[in-house]
């Protein structure tokens, strides 16, 4: 099944044509009809910012996620959860699954992923959401439009690991929905942090029951043992870790991760914080010393890939570790507003050569996208760069051959100034195109039309091979029917 979609998708990708990127959209996709009527989401709203305040408080006064996670885990153990937090669906040696990252905005950019995802999901046994299931603050009252409704027709279980945004609710919404857990008893946190800290929202249980009914089929049911877990199959383990607000792993989770990593089967790590991103190395510290990446790199543990959400695009770094190659993947483009790729410099991190690095959107498309956005919103027509112009400028900057064939372009001074303002100058001398943009300005952009540059992963497993495929969602009808295949990598398991 997926091989046919992959074959078609290869010819239809943004690496082959502008149309594949969604630049020449003839018809808007069917996702528009799936969206809820209400305009669900606004980052510019003061209430939204106030609800997200725990990120800032965690930075100023320390991140309490580790302590709160211990209490959730103790409560789950008291309810009889599996000692190693194993999930054991009936999987044979061959199976497949989807991986979605940073889904929960409940707006066009999330729903635009759904039709194409359902098109390639037919053979999948389950899906995993890697981080930020619900924006802005993980509320258990927002799962209807941001989780149950968009995925109502996905006919298999969905498991998840939380992201920082889910933790802004103290994980209350996440634990209620995915682990069927009762709220934790409030524990006073003294001092300024305790005073200002946002407490979990009280969940409207009848509304939640109504939302749950949207994924009420027997085949869709999933109960996971905790915020971190391991999905077992005869040929591969999928290990999901919970990186809280700031990325630190508490001692109990560390001990669990060390324990499950000793299993002799090959493994894929799923994390809320990617280890390699934007040509940078961020290995996530473990309480008591060492990093998650130390565990991933240990040859005895047999990790073949580490996939992280949190950054809203796709990047793949094949890193040579001893005589093996571990695939480090960023995959957080399944819902929330796109983070730029054109600010990723020529790749050299971890010994990865630029020519072996892959990203989606292509840097030229990312630059053209943001130039169009700012040209419209700031009424600065001169800043707009066509996809060809932007690709040409990016390949000059990165010193690589443009990925897709270009038309005739003469780079002018105007174009160079636009590119500087949109990316090559360091922050704060350039316009926001990353996290700052996402947090404070993505609503101002009100980007409701294709291309969206969203993506999701399809992973197929056989006893001796794992194939990871990155499919794109542009928001155009054509790419809903034939999702472009933007990247694929095949990894030997035996
Ligand atoms: Fe996110």
Boltz pocket constraint, residues with backbone or C-beta under 6 A from the ligand:
constraints:
  - pocket:
      binder: B
      contacts: [[A, 102], [A, 131], [A, 132], [A, 163], [A, 310], [A, 311], [A, 332], [A, 336]]
      max_distance: 6.0
